[in-house]
Every structure is written in structure tokens, then in C-alpha cells.
Amino acid sequence: MLEQLGWTTIETTTPWYTGKTRFEGVLMSRLLDEVGAYGDKLTAFALNDYTTEIPVTDFRRFPVILALKRDGECRCVKRGRCSSCIHSTPMVS
């Protein structure tokens, strides 16, 4: 499903990787529209149990992506077990 929403590519530097890194994924604004999400904030959950709330307006004002690939490689939770990169459901409150 996610790949069918169209791809966006961002090249940037981060403190976690050396040099420029290319991220590919779906615009969060497009994903939120597609699933009919509504509300003022989105709660993001990380694999390490970190959570944060993001104002939904940020997804409209900035080209935020749900990165499915980094430098051309699938961002899988368990390598070798991905059928379609990442499967996720945004939670908006």
C-alpha cells in the first residue's frame, strides 16, 4: 500500500550517519490523507519504546516522510522478513 502513494527522496546529513544519506519514502501528509486521519497531533512510537507527539500541522508545513529506504536499502524491522518494507498505521489523537 505505501509504495502506491508515491515516493519522495530526501538527501541530508544527520548526526547518526557519516556524510550525506538518502532517505526514500512516503510523504506523511499524503499518508494521513489516504487513511482519513484527523486530529491535532500524531503519536509516534519507536522500536525502543520512545514515544513523541508531533503536531499534525508539521506534516502539512514541512515535507516529512515515513522513510522506507535508506541509501537504497529497505528499512526493515527484521532483515529478510520484509514483504513490503515497513507496515505501519499512523495513530492520530
N, CA, C and O atoms as a Tinker XYZ file with bonds, in Angstrom:
   372  protein
     1  N      0.817000   -1.193000    0.000000    73     2
     2  CA     0.000000    0.000000    0.000000    64     1     3
     3  C      0.860000    1.257000    0.000000    63     2     4     5
     4  O      0.608000    2.173000   -0.782000    81     3
     5  N      1.858000    1.314000    0.852000    73     3     6
     6  CA     2.632000    2.548000    0.999000    64     5     7
     7  C      3.335000    2.960000   -0.278000    63     6     8     9
     8  O      3.365000    4.145000   -0.612000    81     7
     9  N      3.903000    2.001000   -1.002000    73     7    10
    10  CA     4.622000    2.324000   -2.231000    64     9    11
    11  C      3.703000    2.944000   -3.279000    63    10    12    13
    12  O      4.154000    3.731000   -4.110000    81    11
    13  N      2.430000    2.597000   -3.244000    73    11    14
    14  CA     1.462000    3.099000   -4.222000    64    13    15
    15  C      1.112000    4.568000   -3.998000    63    14    16    17
    16  O      0.498000    5.194000   -4.863000    81    15
    17  N      1.494000    5.126000   -2.847000    73    15    18
    18  CA     1.199000    6.533000   -2.561000    64    17    19
    19  C      2.209000    7.482000   -3.189000    63    18    20    21
    20  O      2.037000    8.699000   -3.129000    81    19
    21  N      3.256000    6.939000   -3.787000    73    19    22
    22  CA     4.283000    7.763000   -4.416000    64    21    23
    23  C      5.489000    7.932000   -3.506000    63    22    24    25
    24  O      5.363000    7.940000   -2.281000    81    23
    25  N      6.638000    8.064000   -4.109000    73    23    26
    26  CA     7.899000    8.167000   -3.380000    64    25    27
    27  C      8.408000    9.594000   -3.356000    63    26    28    29
    28  O      8.246000   10.348000   -4.315000    81    27
    29  N      9.022000    9.945000   -2.251000    73    27    30
    30  CA     9.738000   11.211000   -2.115000    64    29    31
    31  C     11.134000   10.871000   -1.622000    63    30    32    33
    32  O     11.306000    9.992000   -0.778000    81    31
    33  N     12.124000   11.566000   -2.149000    73    31    34
    34  CA    13.514000   11.328000   -1.755000    64    33    35
    35  C     14.068000   12.582000   -1.095000    63    34    36    37
    36  O     13.880000   13.695000   -1.585000    81    35
    37  N     14.752000   12.379000    0.022000    73    35    38
    38  CA    15.416000   13.472000    0.737000    64    37    39
    39  C     16.867000   13.071000    0.952000    63    38    40    41
    40  O     17.143000   11.979000    1.447000    81    39
    41  N     17.799000   13.948000    0.582000    73    39    42
    42  CA    19.216000   13.742000    0.883000    64    41    43
    43  C     19.611000   14.747000    1.942000    63    42    44    45
    44  O     19.383000   15.947000    1.790000    81    43
    45  N     20.205000   14.255000    3.015000    73    43    46
    46  CA    20.530000   15.128000    4.138000    64    45    47
    47  C     21.696000   14.561000    4.929000    63    46    48    49
    48  O     22.124000   13.429000    4.699000    81    47
    49  N     22.198000   15.343000    5.850000    73    47    50
    50  CA    23.182000   14.845000    6.802000    64    49    51
    51  C     22.496000   14.727000    8.159000    63    50    52    53
    52  O     21.599000   15.504000    8.486000    81    51
    53  N     22.927000   13.757000    8.934000    73    51    54
    54  CA    22.385000   13.544000   10.274000    64    53    55
    55  C     23.545000   13.235000   11.211000    63    54    56    57
    56  O     24.632000   12.884000   10.751000    81    55
    57  N     23.330000   13.361000   12.513000    73    55    58
    58  CA    24.395000   13.009000   13.449000    64    57    59
    59  C     24.611000   11.496000   13.557000    63    58    60    61
    60  O     25.591000   11.066000   14.164000    81    59
    61  N     23.733000   10.692000   12.991000    73    59    62
    62  CA    23.817000    9.239000   13.134000    64    61    63
    63  C     24.560000    8.560000   12.000000    63    62    64    65
    64  O     24.982000    7.414000   12.157000    81    63
    65  N     24.740000    9.224000   10.856000    73    63    66
    66  CA    25.390000    8.622000    9.698000    64    65    67
    67  C     26.476000    9.550000    9.180000    63    66    68    69
    68  O     26.373000   10.769000    9.313000    81    67
    69  N     27.520000    8.974000    8.588000    73    67    70
    70  CA    28.628000    9.749000    8.033000    64    69    71
    71  C     28.269000   10.222000    6.628000    63    70    72    73
    72  O     27.800000    9.436000    5.806000    81    71
    73  N     28.490000   11.497000    6.358000    73    71    74
    74  CA    28.217000   12.051000    5.033000    64    73    75
    75  C     26.732000   12.188000    4.775000    63    74    76    77
    76  O     25.906000   12.077000    5.680000    81    75
    77  N     26.412000   12.435000    3.496000    73    75    78
    78  CA    25.004000   12.584000    3.110000    64    77    79
    79  C     24.324000   11.216000    3.067000    63    78    80    81
    80  O     24.919000   10.217000    2.666000    81    79
    81  N     23.084000   11.203000    3.483000    73    79    82
    82  CA    22.277000    9.988000    3.472000    64    81    83
    83  C     21.015000   10.264000    2.673000    63    82    84    85
    84  O     20.409000   11.328000    2.793000    81    83
    85  N     20.625000    9.291000    1.854000    73    83    86
    86  CA    19.415000    9.425000    1.039000    64    85    87
    87  C     18.300000    8.588000    1.668000    63    86    88    89
    88  O     18.441000    7.379000    1.854000    81    87
    89  N     17.211000    9.244000    1.984000    73    87    90
    90  CA    16.028000    8.575000    2.523000    64    89    91
    91  C     14.933000    8.624000    1.479000    63    90    92    93
    92  O     14.724000    9.657000    0.843000    81    91
    93  N     14.226000    7.507000    1.296000    73    91    94
    94  CA    13.110000    7.435000    0.364000    64    93    95
    95  C     11.879000    6.954000    1.122000    63    94    96    97
    96  O     11.960000    6.055000    1.959000    81    95
    97  N     10.756000    7.557000    0.821000    73    95    98
    98  CA     9.539000    7.129000    1.494000    64    97    99
    99  C      8.328000    7.908000    1.033000    63    98   100   101
   100  O      8.331000    8.551000   -0.017000    81    99
   101  N      7.307000    7.832000    1.839000    73    99   102
   102  CA     6.006000    8.427000    1.539000    64   101   103
   103  C      5.845000    9.712000    2.340000    63   102   104   105
   104  O      6.169000    9.758000    3.527000    81   103
   105  N      5.348000   10.743000    1.691000    73   103   106
   106  CA     5.038000   11.969000    2.421000    64   105   107
   107  C      3.979000   11.671000    3.473000    63   106   108   109
   108  O      2.939000   11.089000    3.166000    81   107
   109  N      4.241000   12.068000    4.703000    73   107   110
   110  CA     3.279000   11.831000    5.773000    64   109   111
   111  C      1.953000   12.537000    5.512000    63   110   112   113
   112  O      0.898000   12.007000    5.862000    81   111
   113  N      1.985000   13.714000    4.908000    73   111   114
   114  CA     0.734000   14.409000    4.595000    64   113   115
   115  C     -0.120000   13.566000    3.656000    63   114   116   117
   116  O     -1.340000   13.501000    3.808000    81   115
   117  N      0.514000   12.930000    2.696000    73   115   118
   118  CA    -0.203000   12.065000    1.743000    64   117   119
   119  C     -0.761000   10.831000    2.458000    63   118   120   121
   120  O     -1.899000   10.431000    2.215000    81   119
   121  N      0.045000   10.231000    3.340000    73   119   122
   122  CA    -0.393000    9.049000    4.077000    64   121   123
   123  C     -1.571000    9.377000    4.997000    63   122   124   125
   124  O     -2.544000    8.626000    5.056000    81   123
   125  N     -1.480000   10.492000    5.707000    73   123   126
   126  CA    -2.576000   10.885000    6.594000    64   125   127
   127  C     -3.861000   11.131000    5.815000    63   126   128   129
   128  O     -4.946000   10.757000    6.260000    81   127
   129  N     -3.734000   11.769000    4.640000    73   127   130
   130  CA    -4.912000   11.980000    3.786000    64   129   131
   131  C     -5.494000   10.647000    3.328000    63   130   132   133
   132  O     -6.709000   10.453000    3.347000    81   131
   133  N     -4.629000    9.740000    2.921000    73   131   134
   134  CA    -5.067000    8.447000    2.379000    64   133   135
   135  C     -5.846000    7.622000    3.406000    63   134   136   137
   136  O     -6.831000    6.969000    3.059000    81   135
   137  N     -5.410000    7.649000    4.664000    73   135   138
   138  CA    -6.088000    6.843000    5.686000    64   137   139
   139  C     -7.219000    7.604000    6.371000    63   138   140   141
   140  O     -7.901000    7.059000    7.239000    81   139
   141  N     -7.418000    8.863000    5.981000    73   139   142
   142  CA    -8.502000    9.652000    6.564000    64   141   143
   143  C     -8.244000   10.058000    8.007000    63   142   144   145
   144  O     -9.179000   10.207000    8.794000    81   143
   145  N     -6.972000   10.235000    8.350000    73   143   146
   146  CA    -6.611000   10.610000    9.721000    64   145   147
   147  C     -7.102000   12.022000   10.027000    63   146   148   149
   148  O     -7.166000   12.884000    9.151000    81   147
   149  N     -7.443000   12.227000   11.281000    73   147   150
   150  CA    -7.861000   13.556000   11.725000    64   149   151
   151  C     -7.370000   13.758000   13.150000    63   150   152   153
   152  O     -7.013000   12.797000   13.831000    81   151
   153  N     -7.352000   14.989000   13.595000    73   151   154
   154  CA    -6.887000   15.308000   14.938000    64   153   155
   155  C     -5.798000   16.358000   14.889000    63   154   156   157
   156  O     -5.434000   16.851000   13.821000    81   155
   157  N     -5.290000   16.690000   16.049000    73   155   158
   158  CA    -4.298000   17.752000   16.156000    64   157   159
   159  C     -2.870000   17.251000   16.279000    63   158   160   161
   160  O     -1.930000   17.978000   15.958000    81   159
   161  N     -2.694000   16.013000   16.742000    73   159   162
   162  CA    -1.342000   15.504000   16.942000    64   161   163
   163  C     -1.263000   14.028000   16.606000    63   162   164   165
   164  O     -2.253000   13.301000   16.694000    81   163
   165  N     -0.078000   13.598000   16.221000    73   163   166
   166  CA     0.198000   12.207000   15.900000    64   165   167
   167  C      1.172000   11.695000   16.957000    63   166   168   169
   168  O      2.154000   12.368000   17.271000    81   167
   169  N      0.911000   10.523000   17.501000    73   167   170
   170  CA     1.825000    9.915000   18.448000    64   169   171
   171  C      2.685000    8.912000   17.697000    63   170   172   173
   172  O      2.175000    7.948000   17.126000    81   171
   173  N      3.999000    9.145000   17.699000    73   171   174
   174  CA     4.946000    8.259000   17.025000    64   173   175
   175  C      5.579000    7.341000   18.067000    63   174   176   177
   176  O      5.985000    7.781000   19.143000    81   175
   177  N      5.654000    6.058000   17.724000    73   175   178
   178  CA     6.239000    5.052000   18.595000    64   177   179
   179  C      7.485000    4.486000   17.929000    63   178   180   181
   180  O      7.442000    4.108000   16.759000    81   179
   181  N      8.602000    4.423000   18.664000    73   179   182
   182  CA     9.841000    3.855000   18.147000    64   181   183
   183  C     10.002000    2.428000   18.662000    63   182   184   185
   184  O      9.350000    2.029000   19.626000    81   183
   185  N     10.866000    1.674000   18.018000    73   183   186
   186  CA    11.105000    0.294000   18.422000    64   185   187
   187  C     11.696000    0.184000   19.823000    63   186   188   189
   188  O     11.546000   -0.844000   20.482000    81   187
   189  N     12.365000    1.235000   20.278000    73   187   190
   190  CA    12.982000    1.210000   21.613000    64   189   191
   191  C     12.027000    1.764000   22.684000    63   190   192   193
   192  O     12.464000    2.132000   23.775000    81   191
   193  N     10.740000    1.822000   22.371000    73   191   194
   194  CA     9.688000    2.296000   23.270000    64   193   195
   195  C      9.666000    3.805000   23.481000    63   194   196   197
   196  O      8.902000    4.290000   24.315000    81   195
   197  N     10.472000    4.551000   22.758000    73   195   198
   198  CA    10.415000    6.013000   22.798000    64   197   199
   199  C      9.130000    6.437000   22.099000    63   198   200   201
   200  O      8.774000    5.889000   21.055000    81   199
   201  N      8.435000    7.413000   22.676000    73   199   202
   202  CA     7.251000    7.971000   22.026000    64   201   203
   203  C      7.357000    9.486000   22.034000    63   202   204   205
   204  O      7.986000   10.077000   22.912000    81   203
   205  N      6.739000   10.095000   21.054000    73   203   206
   206  CA     6.675000   11.549000   20.990000    64   205   207
   207  C      5.407000   11.947000   20.264000    63   206   208   209
   208  O      4.889000   11.193000   19.441000    81   207
   209  N      4.919000   13.113000   20.565000    73   207   210
   210  CA     3.752000   13.647000   19.875000    64   209   211
   211  C      4.204000   14.716000   18.888000    63   210   212   213
   212  O      5.016000   15.581000   19.216000    81   211
   213  N      3.667000   14.641000   17.683000    73   211   214
   214  CA     4.026000   15.569000   16.611000    64   213   215
   215  C      2.761000   16.295000   16.168000    63   214   216   217
   216  O      1.762000   15.650000   15.848000    81   215
   217  N      2.789000   17.619000   16.144000    73   215   218
   218  CA     1.607000   18.344000   15.650000    64   217   219
   219  C      1.335000   17.974000   14.190000    63   218   220   221
   220  O      2.250000   17.974000   13.368000    81   219
   221  N      0.094000   17.662000   13.874000    73   219   222
   222  CA    -0.268000   17.290000   12.507000    64   221   223
   223  C      0.043000   18.436000   11.549000    63   222   224   225
   224  O      0.333000   18.199000   10.376000    81   223
   225  N     -0.014000   19.655000   12.027000    73   223   226
   226  CA     0.305000   20.800000   11.162000    64   225   227
   227  C      1.740000   20.725000   10.638000    63   226   228   229
   228  O      2.025000   21.251000    9.562000    81   227
   229  N      2.651000   20.080000   11.378000    73   227   230
   230  CA     4.030000   19.927000   10.898000    64   229   231
   231  C      4.086000   19.126000    9.600000    63   230   232   233
   232  O      4.926000   19.391000    8.739000    81   231
   233  N      3.193000   18.148000    9.459000    73   231   234
   234  CA     3.179000   17.326000    8.247000    64   233   235
   235  C      2.648000   18.095000    7.046000    63   234   236   237
   236  O      2.918000   17.726000    5.903000    81   235
   237  N      1.905000   19.148000    7.294000    73   235   238
   238  CA     1.399000   19.997000    6.215000    64   237   239
   239  C      2.404000   21.098000    5.859000    63   238   240   241
   240  O      2.494000   21.510000    4.702000    81   239
   241  N      3.147000   21.564000    6.842000    73   239   242
   242  CA     4.081000   22.680000    6.636000    64   241   243
   243  C      5.450000   22.250000    6.116000    63   242   244   245
   244  O      6.132000   23.028000    5.448000    81   243
   245  N      5.857000   21.010000    6.420000    73   243   246
   246  CA     7.192000   20.532000    6.052000    64   245   247
   247  C      7.070000   19.209000    5.298000    63   246   248   249
   248  O      6.124000   18.454000    5.525000    81   247
   249  N      8.022000   18.919000    4.400000    73   247   250
   250  CA     7.948000   17.667000    3.625000    64   249   251
   251  C      8.447000   16.459000    4.431000    63   250   252   253
   252  O      9.455000   15.848000    4.079000    81   251
   253  N      7.741000   16.125000    5.502000    73   251   254
   254  CA     8.110000   14.997000    6.365000    64   253   255
   255  C      7.786000   13.698000    5.642000    63   254   256   257
   256  O      6.716000   13.560000    5.048000    81   255
   257  N      8.724000   12.735000    5.694000    73   255   258
   258  CA     8.447000   11.445000    5.070000    64   257   259
   259  C      8.514000   10.323000    6.102000    63   258   260   261
   260  O      9.198000   10.428000    7.120000    81   259
   261  N      7.793000    9.256000    5.813000    73   259   262
   262  CA     7.946000    7.992000    6.510000    64   261   263
   263  C      8.982000    7.236000    5.682000    63   262   264   265
   264  O      8.658000    6.687000    4.629000    81   263
   265  N     10.218000    7.207000    6.152000    73   263   266
   266  CA    11.314000    6.629000    5.369000    64   265   267
   267  C     11.190000    5.117000    5.305000    63   266   268   269
   268  O     11.157000    4.439000    6.333000    81   267
   269  N     11.123000    4.600000    4.097000    73   267   270
   270  CA    11.057000    3.172000    3.868000    64   269   271
   271  C     12.410000    2.621000    3.426000    63   270   272   273
   272  O     12.676000    1.427000    3.562000    81   271
   273  N     13.261000    3.498000    2.898000    73   271   274
   274  CA    14.595000    3.082000    2.460000    64   273   275
   275  C     15.627000    4.107000    2.908000    63   274   276   277
   276  O     15.354000    5.307000    2.960000    81   275
   277  N     16.818000    3.611000    3.230000    73   275   278
   278  CA    17.974000    4.470000    3.496000    64   277   279
   279  C     19.078000    4.032000    2.565000    63   278   280   281
   280  O     19.486000    2.870000    2.564000    81   279
   281  N     19.563000    4.979000    1.764000    73   279   282
   282  CA    20.602000    4.698000    0.770000    64   281   283
   283  C     20.253000    3.478000   -0.083000    63   282   284   285
   284  O     21.104000    2.634000   -0.364000    81   283
   285  N     18.985000    3.404000   -0.485000    73   283   286
   286  CA    18.532000    2.363000   -1.395000    64   285   287
   287  C     18.173000    1.035000   -0.760000    63   286   288   289
   288  O     17.690000    0.136000   -1.449000    81   287
   289  N     18.398000    0.890000    0.540000    73   287   290
   290  CA    18.100000   -0.373000    1.207000    64   289   291
   291  C     16.843000   -0.257000    2.048000    63   290   292   293
   292  O     16.612000    0.752000    2.715000    81   291
   293  N     16.032000   -1.308000    2.006000    73   291   294
   294  CA    14.784000   -1.357000    2.754000    64   293   295
   295  C     15.055000   -1.212000    4.243000    63   294   296   297
   296  O     15.981000   -1.826000    4.775000    81   295
   297  N     14.249000   -0.402000    4.912000    73   295   298
   298  CA    14.371000   -0.173000    6.363000    64   297   299
   299  C     13.483000   -1.165000    7.090000    63   298   300   301
   300  O     12.460000   -0.787000    7.660000    81   299
   301  N     13.865000   -2.411000    7.072000    73   299   302
   302  CA    13.065000   -3.477000    7.660000    64   301   303
   303  C     13.352000   -3.623000    9.147000    63   302   304   305
   304  O     14.475000   -3.407000    9.604000    81   303
   305  N     12.329000   -3.987000    9.881000    73   303   306
   306  CA    12.496000   -4.251000   11.298000    64   305   307
   307  C     13.281000   -5.540000   11.479000    63   306   308   309
   308  O     14.200000   -5.594000   12.296000    81   307
   309  N     12.932000   -6.576000   10.729000    73   307   310
   310  CA    13.665000   -7.837000   10.750000    64   309   311
   311  C     14.158000   -8.108000    9.343000    63   310   312   313
   312  O     13.359000   -8.393000    8.451000    81   311
   313  N     15.453000   -8.024000    9.132000    73   311   314
   314  CA    16.012000   -8.225000    7.792000    64   313   315
   315  C     15.634000   -9.600000    7.238000    63   314   316   317
   316  O     15.622000  -10.600000    7.956000    81   315
   317  N     15.330000   -9.617000    5.962000    73   315   318
   318  CA    14.994000  -10.853000    5.298000    64   317   319
   319  C     13.546000  -11.286000    5.481000    63   318   320   321
   320  O     13.132000  -12.287000    4.896000    81   319
   321  N     12.782000  -10.574000    6.261000    73   319   322
   322  CA    11.398000  -10.958000    6.508000    64   321   323
   323  C     10.422000   -9.906000    5.983000    63   322   324   325
   324  O      9.245000   -9.920000    6.344000    81   323
   325  N     10.893000   -9.009000    5.150000    73   323   326
   326  CA    10.040000   -7.920000    4.667000    64   325   327
   327  C      9.362000   -8.314000    3.367000    63   326   328   329
   328  O     10.019000   -8.752000    2.423000    81   327
   329  N      8.071000   -8.161000    3.322000    73   327   330
   330  CA     7.376000   -8.378000    2.065000    64   329   331
   331  C      7.173000   -7.053000    1.350000    63   330   332   333
   332  O      7.055000   -7.012000    0.126000    81   331
   333  N      7.134000   -5.974000    2.115000    73   331   334
   334  CA     6.885000   -4.673000    1.504000    64   333   335
   335  C      7.423000   -3.558000    2.402000    63   334   336   337
   336  O      6.687000   -2.646000    2.779000    81   335
   337  N      8.692000   -3.638000    2.735000    73   335   338
   338  CA     9.342000   -2.661000    3.594000    64   337   339
   339  C      8.647000   -2.570000    4.939000    63   338   340   341
   340  O      8.641000   -3.546000    5.689000    81   339
   341  N      8.068000   -1.438000    5.261000    73   339   342
   342  CA     7.502000   -1.214000    6.578000    64   341   343
   343  C      5.984000   -1.152000    6.490000    63   342   344   345
   344  O      5.432000   -0.511000    5.596000    81   343
   345  N      5.323000   -1.813000    7.409000    73   343   346
   346  CA     3.869000   -1.729000    7.501000    64   345   347
   347  C      3.557000   -0.942000    8.757000    63   346   348   349
   348  O      4.005000   -1.306000    9.844000    81   347
   349  N      2.805000    0.119000    8.625000    73   347   350
   350  CA     2.516000    0.922000    9.808000    64   349   351
   351  C      1.124000    1.517000    9.737000    63   350   352   353
   352  O      0.533000    1.643000    8.665000    81   351
   353  N      0.626000    1.870000   10.878000    73   351   354
   354  CA    -0.664000    2.538000   10.984000    64   353   355
   355  C     -0.456000    3.795000   11.800000    63   354   356   357
   356  O     -0.132000    3.702000   12.984000    81   355
   357  N     -0.632000    4.977000   11.207000    73   355   358
   358  CA    -0.455000    6.189000   11.986000    64   357   359
   359  C     -1.566000    6.325000   13.030000    63   358   360   361
   360  O     -2.731000    6.025000   12.766000    81   359
   361  N     -1.181000    6.775000   14.197000    73   359   362
   362  CA    -2.154000    6.993000   15.269000    64   361   363
   363  C     -2.257000    8.483000   15.529000    63   362   364   365
   364  O     -1.290000    9.108000   15.962000    81   363
   365  N     -3.398000    9.042000   15.275000    73   363   366
   366  CA    -3.602000   10.470000   15.462000    64   365   367
   367  C     -4.618000   10.664000   16.566000    63   366   368   369
   368  O     -5.669000   10.024000   16.578000    81   367
   369  N     -4.296000   11.563000   17.506000    73   367   370
   370  CA    -5.251000   11.839000   18.595000    64   369   371
   371  C     -5.695000   13.273000   18.560000    63   370   372
   372  O     -6.497000   13.691000   19.395000    81   371
